[in-house]
Amino acid sequence: MRMPKKKTWWFILYGVLITALFLYLLFPAAIVKSRLEAQLSSLDFSFKAQSLQPSLPMGIRLKNLSVSSVEEGAVLFEGEMLDLQANFLNFRQKRSAVRVNGKAYGGNFKGRVGFISWNKVYPPVEGTLSFQDIDLAKYSFIKSQLGKDIAGKARGSLIYNNAAEAVQQMAGSINLFLVQGSYPLVDSFLGVNRIEYDRGEIKAQLKNGILKIEKLEIFGPQLNISLKGEIILAGDFKNSQLNLNGMMEILSKNKVKTKITINGTLASPVSSYI
């Protein structure tokens, strides 16, 4: 069997490149963007992107995208870039999934999102996401919900599962690591109006509408705080009920430890000390 000559290989490569170029130039970006926005939007959420273009090897890339609440008009998420890549193997599986890679709030994220089928991508039924260098001060949704300017950099991972497509049966977990930030207090405590922290860690599990806080630790120059408990999630996130308790260590000349309980809501927490 004779092997193709080198010149033949160059013609094949030339043909592939020209075909790819024409596919890129003739890609119906406006139509695809419009249909994708419609697919990812619902009665509750609106999805918009400034531009869309094809992305190798088998995906699309969105720029300046946002997800907003239809009822409140609040922006839930804003991203500089989102790259979505399909997998050939997905077409032979019962469910579909895409790999995601993006940039937002000064950091980046990547992971995988699964949905029922290519014709029904909302709501997603599962997902995994890892993120790093997220600037919390740039995430306006936190301030709009809590009414507080929270600062710091965040990294961690998120796992989500909603196979039953019912809010009360959503499940997931989150591991969050914080560095160099601050959190304003509702009421001054011993002259401290803001908790400054060098590092922090949060581990939580979501099940049946309850976020179980397995670990919430904050370490700073003034205070060290360690909490556990649960947050009962509400439709209006800021009204979620708090039930947390733990220890707080005041870092003065004579270190003082006191028990702390936090009730109320995310927007209006109520702290008590023993």
Secondary structure, DSSP 4 states (H G I P E B T S, - for coil): -PPPPHHHHHHHHHHHHHHHHHHHHT--HHHHHHHHHHHH--SSEEEEEEEEEEETTTEEEEEEEEEEETTT--EEEEEEEEEEEE-GGGGGSSSEEEEEEEEETTEEEEEEEEESBTTB-SS--EEEEEEEEEEGGG-HHHHHHH-S--EEEEEEEEEEE-TT--GGG-EEEEEEEEEEEEEEEEEEETTEEEEEEEEEEEEEEEETTEEEEEEEEEE-SSEEEEEEEEEE--SSGGGPEEEEEEEEEE-SSS-EEEEEEEEEBSSSEEEEE-
